């Protein structure tokens, strides 16, 4: 249903007013997390207006065997990437059908769950307590188009934060392992 609306919708927005997150919340939250990760896989440009990247400050030289979490910059870096990505994704009217049942409190929880899963998946100290991907996406009928749109937004975000190629490749391996549990479910 949401996938069909995404394919047909042309610039219309949907206002969500204090609806309870209920069963749709967890699905939308996990969709966002996976689609965020999927963006690295596609690395598709979406034509968003260019934004000024944050100033680069030389960081410490890490050993080559440091965790991906550390090489990405740790918790604060993952949180900043998540914030930028979610602003792009949730601001897109084409993606609105996937988030119609998510209120502001749900969006805050969604943000935290995305950060936690990215943190855990990259070797950080966080614990992801959300549903597994097949369960979280059951019945959402996430299309290739939705996957690609989200991928483009995350690619833009990763470029903005100048994520190195090695780290993009490691995240890509994680993303590819999730796609079949999400698209078309």
C-alpha positions in Angstrom: 0.0 0.0 0.0 2.7 2.5 1.0 4.9 1.4 -1.9 2.0 2.1 -4.4 1.4 5.5 -2.8 5.1 6.3 -3.2 5.0 5.4 -6.8 1.9 7.5 -7.5 2.4 10.5 -5.1 3.6 13.7 -6.8 4.6 16.4 -4.3 1.8 16.0 -1.8 2.5 16.1 1.9 0.7 14.5 4.7 0.4 16.1 8.2 0.6 13.7 11.1 -1.2 14.9 14.2 -0.6 13.2 17.5 -1.5 9.8 16.3 -0.3 6.9 18.5 2.7 5.1 17.1 1.0 1.7 17.7 2.1 -1.2 15.4 3.2 0.9 12.5 5.8 2.7 14.6 8.2 -0.2 15.0 7.9 -1.0 11.3 8.6 2.5 10.2 11.4 2.9 12.7 13.2 -0.2 11.4 12.4 0.7 7.8 14.2 4.0 8.3 17.2 2.3 9.9 17.6 -0.2 7.2 16.9 2.3 4.4 19.5 4.5 6.0 22.0 1.7 5.9 20.9 0.8 2.4 21.9 4.2 1.1 25.5 3.2 1.2 24.8 0.2 -1.0 23.2 2.3 -3.8 25.2 5.5 -3.5 22.6 7.1 -5.6 22.6 10.9 -6.0 19.1 12.4 -5.4 19.6 15.9 -6.5 19.3 17.5 -3.1 20.5 21.1 -2.9 24.2 21.2 -1.9 24.8 21.9 1.7 28.0 23.3 3.2 29.9 20.4 4.8 31.0 20.7 8.4 34.6 21.9 8.8 37.1 19.1 8.9 39.2 18.8 12.1 42.1 16.4 12.0 41.3 13.5 14.4 43.6 11.0 16.0 45.3 8.4 13.9 43.6 5.1 14.6 45.2 1.7 14.2 44.1 -0.1 11.1 42.3 -2.7 13.2 40.2 -0.2 15.1 36.5 -0.9 15.0 34.3 0.7 12.3 32.5 2.5 15.1 35.8 4.2 16.2 36.8 4.9 12.6 33.5 6.5 11.8 34.0 8.8 14.8 32.0 7.1 17.5 28.6 7.8 19.0 28.4 11.6 18.3 29.4 11.1 14.6 26.7 8.4 14.2 24.1 10.6 15.8 25.0 13.6 13.5 24.8 11.4 10.4 21.4 10.0 11.6 20.0 13.5 12.3 21.0 14.7 8.8 19.7 11.5 7.1 16.4 11.5 8.9 15.8 15.2 8.2 16.2 14.4 4.5 14.0 11.3 4.6 11.2 12.6 6.7 11.1 15.8 4.8 10.4 14.0 1.5 6.7 13.9 0.6 7.3 10.7 -1.5 8.3 8.9 1.7 5.4 10.1 3.7 3.2 7.0 3.3 5.8 5.0 5.3 5.6 7.4 8.2 2.0 8.4 8.4 1.5 6.7 11.7 4.6 8.1 13.4 4.1 11.1 15.7 6.9 13.4 17.0 7.6 11.2 20.0 7.8 8.3 17.7 10.2 10.1 15.4 12.4 10.8 18.5 12.4 7.1 19.4 13.1 6.3 15.7 16.1 8.5 15.8 17.5 6.8 18.9 16.8 3.3 17.5 18.7 4.2 14.3 21.6 5.4 16.2 21.6 2.4 18.5 21.5 -0.1 15.6 24.3 1.7 13.7 26.3 1.8 16.9 25.9 -1.9 17.6 26.4 -2.9 13.9 29.7 -1.0 13.7 31.2 -2.5 16.8 30.2 0.2 19.3 28.9 -0.2 22.8 25.2 0.2 22.1 22.5 -2.4 22.2 19.8 -2.5 19.5 16.5 -3.7 21.0 14.3 -3.4 18.0 12.7 -6.1 16.0 14.6 -8.2 13.4 14.4 -6.9 9.9 11.9 -9.5 8.4 9.5 -8.9 11.3 9.9 -5.2 11.3 9.1 -4.9 7.6 6.4 -7.6 7.2 3.5 -6.2 5.2 5.1 -2.8 4.4 5.7 -3.7 0.7 8.8 -1.6 0.5 9.6 -1.0 -3.1 12.9 -0.8 -4.9 12.1 2.9 -5.5 11.7 3.6 -1.7 15.0 1.7 -1.1 16.8 3.8 -3.8 15.4 7.1 -2.6 16.5 6.4 0.9 19.9 5.2 -0.4 20.4 8.5 -2.2 19.6 10.5 0.9 22.1 8.5 3.0 24.7 8.7 0.3 24.3 12.5 0.3 24.7 12.5 4.1 27.8 10.4 4.1 29.3 12.6 1.4 28.5 15.6 3.5 30.4 14.1 6.4 33.2 12.9 4.2 33.0 9.2 5.2 36.1 7.5 3.8 35.8 4.8 1.1 37.0 2.0 3.3 34.3 2.7 5.9 31.6 3.0 3.2 32.7 -0.4 1.9 32.3 -2.0 5.3 28.9 -0.5 5.8 28.0 -1.7 2.3 28.6 -5.3 3.2 26.3 -4.9 6.2 23.6 -3.3 4.0 23.7 -5.9 1.3 23.0 -8.5 3.9 19.8 -6.8 4.9 18.1 -5.9 1.7 16.4 -9.2 1.0 14.8 -9.1 4.4 13.3 -5.7 3.7 12.4 -5.0 0.0 9.1 -6.5 -1.1 8.1 -7.8 2.3 
